[in-house]
Amino acid sequence: SSLRIDGSSRFANRWGTFPAISVAWRVSQENFLKNYLWISDMKMRASYGETGNNTIGNYKYMSEMRGNSYVFGVGDEVVRNGTRVSSFGNDELTWEKNRQFNIGLDLSVFSNRVNLIFDIYNKRTHGLLLDLPVPSIMGQTNILSNIGRIQNRGLEVTLKTYNFVDKFKWDSNFNISFNRQKVLELGPEGDPIYGSSSFFNNTHITQVGQPVGLFYGLKVVGVYQNQEQVDTYPGIKSGAAISRPGEFIFEDVKRDGTIDVDDRTIIGNPYPDFTFGFRNNFSYRNFNLNVFLRGAIGFDVMNMSFGDTMYNMGANMPASAINRWQSEENPGDGKTPRVVKNLRGVLDNSQLNSSFIEDGSFVNIQNISLSYNCPEKLSRKLKMENITATLGVNNVHMFTSYTGYNPEASMSIGSTLSPGVDWGVYPLSRNYTITLSLKF
């Protein structure tokens, strides 16, 4: 057990207390298991601990003032310089606390050739450090506060096996993780909190009963093939962005025949169903081969690079534009809209729609390395203890249907409320290395 008391000058209430306790039971040493010789070791574990988060800017608990100008009078206006409150302080701001309970099992069988590590956890975060929306009439739109609770529950499994142990050796290490997140409480009224990305407003939504920062916008259900469909199906009936043939059909969430901002809904989840890693090590005589794969399955990415090219006539378009709608006689693939400027037919330029959301699932051959250890006799002749030569390749290949550079890329405006946004983050490079290790 342990007890930490930490202080941070970033908070008005500086001090936080964080206890921890853990217990373990080595079951394999009990009499009722001693006859099971195939069990090499078995241990059960349980732990509870609290940690704190203070990753906010300095002096955020204090109100800040900044220079500004204001126009006085009517007709012969006079501009005066002054100061204004640029952010609201919060004299109750304190640590965000994580409380986690964990149950685990360590099991080794068949003379330690098969080893299993199994963990189940339940983590609750209290007093989230998030921006609480406030009426803009107050001069600001949010205030940093300790609001709400989030639950993360998950399962982590690691399996290590020694498959061959003679002249040819092969051992494997596989791990897989599942995590499910849910917002349990949010602010005094439980109202949703919205996150924004780049030129789009309110692209993410955080609400009770759902994970943090789900993609939020209009859901595309097709493309208008002709004027008859425009007249019949729900659409944008007024304004500069009125629906036309070849433009997107959006889901009418309200079921009132028209599309507006109230038809926005959840259109994607930036969190994977599971992640995994798989390492294999092979050795024979003086050669050693190591192969490592990893992946994440079942998550979405907001591909801003696609939108910035598909809907910008001043840029090179993606190859999918070849299949665009061109006319009623040449409707393309029925999924790609006509070439337009500035996202016509989507209410306005600040509204996200599901055409930007892509499946980011991937499997990546992360690393392959081949090593050769010189025979001991040769090393001694060269008056060295050991000589090892290694050829390695990093980021060998990524299997994914994602059309951007990197499905793991994520850009946000300094907030956890808008994850999973890719706007042309530099792609991963493939690196080749040759290493010679000399031990004298």
N, C-alpha and C positions, 0 to 999 in steps of 0.2 A: 504494500500500500504506500501511497505518497500523497503529499499535499503541497500545492503550489499557491502562492499568493503573488500575483503579478500586478504591476502598476503601469499605466500608460498616460502620458501627458496629452494624448489625443482626445481624451474623454473628460467630461466634467466630473463624472463619478469614476475616478481613476482606477480603483482597486477591484480586482476580480479574484475569487477563490476557486481553485480547481483541484478537487480530490480525485484519486484513482485507487482502485483495488483489484487484485487478480488472485485466483486460486487455480490449482491444478491437481489432478488425481491420476497417478500412474497406475492404470488398471491392470497392466500386464504383470505387475508384481503381486497381485492378489492371488490367494490360493486357488480360487475357483477357475483361474485361467492358466495355471502353471502346466497343466496337462496338454494344453493346446500349443504344441511345439511350433506350429506353422506361424504363430503370432510372435513376431520378434519384439515388438514394442507397441504399446497402446497408452495414450494419454488423453484425458479429457480436460478442457480448459474453460474457464469463464472469467470475464473481466467487465468492469465498469469504470468509465473515466470521463472526465470533463476537460475540455480545452476551450481556449478563448481566441477570438479573432479581433484584431485591431487594425486591419488593413484598410484604413481610410486616410484621407489627407490630413495634414496638420491643421490644427485650430478649427476643425469642422464643428466643434461645439460652440464656437463663438460666431456672432454675426459679423459679416465683412462689409466694408464700405469701399466703394470705388468711385473714381471721377466720372462725371457725366455732364451733359449740357441740356438746357431746357429753353424753349422759346417762350418769351413773355410778350404780351400785348397783342393788338389786332391792327393790321395794316403795316405800320412801321415796326415790325417785330424786332425784338432784341434777344440775342442769344447770350445766355449767362452760363458760366461754368460753375459747377458745384459737385456735390457728392451725393450718393444714394446708397441704400442698403442693397448689396449685390447678392447676399445669401443670408438666410435666417439661421441664427444659432439655436442650440438646443441644450439647455443647462441640465437635462436629464440623460444625456447621451452616455452610454456605457458599453461594456464589452458585449459582443455577440458570443453566446455560449453554445458549445456542442456537447451533448450528453449521449454517450454511446455505450450500448450493452452488447457483448460479444460472447458467443458460445462456439467452441472449437473442438476438433478431434484430430489427433496425430496418430496415424496407424502405419506400422511397418510389418510386412509379412514376407514369408519365404526367404528367411535369412537376409532381410533388408533389401531384397531385390525389387520389391514393390512398396512404394511409400506414398501415403495419401495424407494431405492436409486439407481439412474441411472447416470452413468458418461461416457462421450465420451472424449477421449484425443488424442492429436496429439503432439508428442514429437520429436524434432529434436536435434541431437547431432552434434555440430560443432567442428572442430579442434581435431579429435580423437587422442588420445595418443597411437599410434601404431608404430610398427617397419617397417620402409620403406625399402624394399630391395634395395641394392646397389651392383654394380659389385664386385665380390670377389677379383678381381685384386687390389682393393683398400686396401686389408688386412682385411676387415670385410665384412659381408654379409648383415648387416642392420644397420639402425640408427633410434633412437627414434625420432618421429616427430609428429607434429600436422597436420594430413592429413585427408581429406575426411569429409563426412557428412552421418549420419544414421537417418532414420525416423522410429519411432515406433508409430503406430496408434492402438487404442484399445477401447474396450468396457468393462465396469465393472458394474455388476448388483447385488444388494443385496436385498433380499426379506425376511422380518421378519413378521411372522404371529402369532397371539394368537388364536389357533384353539379351545381350550376349556378353559373356565375361571371359572368354578364352582368348586365343590369339587375335581373333576379330572381336572387337568390342563395340557395343552400341548401347548408349543410354539416351533416354528421352525425358523431357520435362515439359508437361502440358499444364497450362492454367487457364481457367475460364471464370469470368465474373459477371454477375447479374446485379443490377441495381434498379430499384423502383423509387421514384421520388414523388412526394405529394405535399402540397401546401395545406397545412392544417388550419392556419389562422392568418389573417392578413389585415392589419390596421384596425382601428376602432369600429368601423362599419363593415369590414370585409369586402370593400369595393375592389375591383380588379385594378392592377397597376400595369401600365403600358410601357413598353420599351421601343425605341426608335433606332433606325439604322440609316446612315448616310442621308440620301435625299428622300427617304420614305419616312412617314410618321406612323407611329403606332403599329409597327410591324410585328411586335411580340406582345403576348398577354400573359400575365401572371394572375391566377385566380385560385380560390380555395377549391380543393379537390383535384387539382391538376399539377403537373410539374411546373417549375419556374421557366418563364420565357418561351412558351410555345409560339410557333409562327401563326400570325393572325392576319387575315385578309379575305379577299373575294376568292371563291372557289370556281375555277374554270371547269365547265362541263362540256364544252364543245366550241365549234365555230359556226356562225351563221352562214349557211350555204347560199341563201338567196333572200330577196326582199320579203317573200312570203313568210319565211321563218322569223325575220325581224319583226314583222307585224303581228305574228302569232305568239312567239315565245316572250318570256319576261326579258326586259332589257332596260337600257338607259333611255328614257323617253323624252328627256328635255336637256337643254344646255348645250355647250359647245362639243361635248363628247357623246352626242346621241349615237346610238348603235347603228351600224351599217353592215351590209353583207361582207363577210370575210373577217369580221371582228369577233372577239370572244363572247361566248354565252356564259354567263355567270349563274351560279346556283341562287335561286330566289329563296333565301332562308326565311324571309317574312311571309312568303306566299301571298304577296299582294300585287304581283304582276309587274313591278318596277324594281330596278336595282339601284340601291344607294348605299351609303356607309353603314346603315343598319343591317345590311346583308353580309357583313364580314363575319367570319367564323374561324375556327382553328383549322389550319391547312397544313400543318406539319409539326414534327417533334424532333428537336435537335439531339436527343439522347438515344444512344444505341440500346437495342434489346439485350445485347451481351457483347463483351470484348474477350479476346483470347490471345494466347501466345503459345507457340510450339517450337521447342528447341530440340534438335537431334545432334548428337555427337558420335562420330564414327572414328575408329582408329584401327589401324593394322600395321604391324611392325613400326616403322618410323613415320608413318603418315597419319595425319589427323584431319578430319573433315567436320566442320561445324556449320549447320544450317538452321537459321532462325526465321520463323514466320510469325506474323501477328495480324490481327484483323478486328474489325468492329462491324456488326451486322444490325440493320434495322434502324437507321437514323437518317434524318433529312438535313439538307444544306440549302441555304438561301444563296443561289448563284447570281450575284450581282453582275459578274462579268458577262454572263449570258444576256441579261437584260440590257446592259449598257451597249451591247453590240446589236442584238436583235431589234431593239426599238430605237436605235440611233442611226439615222440615215447618213450621218457624217463619219461612220466607222465601218470597218470591214465586218460583214455579218457572218454568223456561224453557218456551217454547211447545211443545217436543217432548213434554212430559209429557201433552199431550192424547192422544197415541198410545200411552199406557202400557198395560200388561197390567192388566185389571180383574177378569176371571174367565175360566174355561175357555170360556165362551160368548162372551166379549168380550175376546180376547187382544191387541187393539191391533195394532201393526205387526210384532210378533214380535221387535223389537229393543229396545224401551224397557221397562224393568222396572216392576213395581208400585211404588206410592208407599210408601216405608218410612221409618222414622226411624233415624238413626244407622247407615246402611249395613249393615243386616242381610244375612246371606247372603254376606258377603265375609270370613269368618274373624273379623275384628275391625276396629275403626275405624282401625287404623294401617296397613292393607295397601292399597297402590295396586292398581288394576286398569285395564285398557285402555279402559274407558268414559271415563276422564278424558283420554285421549290423542287429539288431533285433528291433522289435516293443517294445517300453517300456511302452505302455499304462497301467495304473493301476487304481484300486479303492481300497483304503485302509480304513478299519475300524480302525481309529486311536486311539480311546479311548472310553471305556465304564466305567461308574462309577455309583455305587448305594450307596445312603446315607440314613441314618436313624437318625432323630432327636428325642431324647428322649422326652416324654411328659413333659410339664412344671412342673407338680406336682412332678414327679419323680426327676427332676433336683433340685427342691427346697428342697426335702427331703435329697438329697445328698449335700445340701448347695452349689449348683452351679447354674449359670445362664443358661447355655446351655451345652448339651452333644450331640456330633454328631459323628457317626461311619460311615466310608466310605470304600468301597471295590472298587478298580479300576484296570483296565487292559489297558495297553498301547500297541499299535501295535498289535491289536487283530488278524487281518488277512489281507493279501494283495492279491487281485484278479488280476492276470497278467499272460500273456503268456511268459513273459521274462524269460530266463533260467538262468540268473545270480542271484547274491545274492540280489541286490537292484537296481531297474530301475532308482532310483534317484541319484545313485552314479555317480560322474563325477571327473575324474582325468585329469589334463592338466599340461603342463610344464610351469606353471606360465603365461599363456597367455589366453586371451579371444578368441583367434583365433582358438582354438582347444577344443571346449566343448563336453560334452556328452560321455566321454571315461571311461569305467569301467574296471579296471584291478584288480579285486578281492578285492574291497573295503569291509571292514568288514560289514557283514549283520546287519540289525536292529534286536535288541533283543526284546522279549516280556517281559514286566515287570508287575508284580503283586504287588499291594500296599494295605496295610491295615492301615487306619488312624483313630486315636481316638482324637477328638478335645474337650478339656475341657475349658470352659469359666467360671471363678470364679466371 
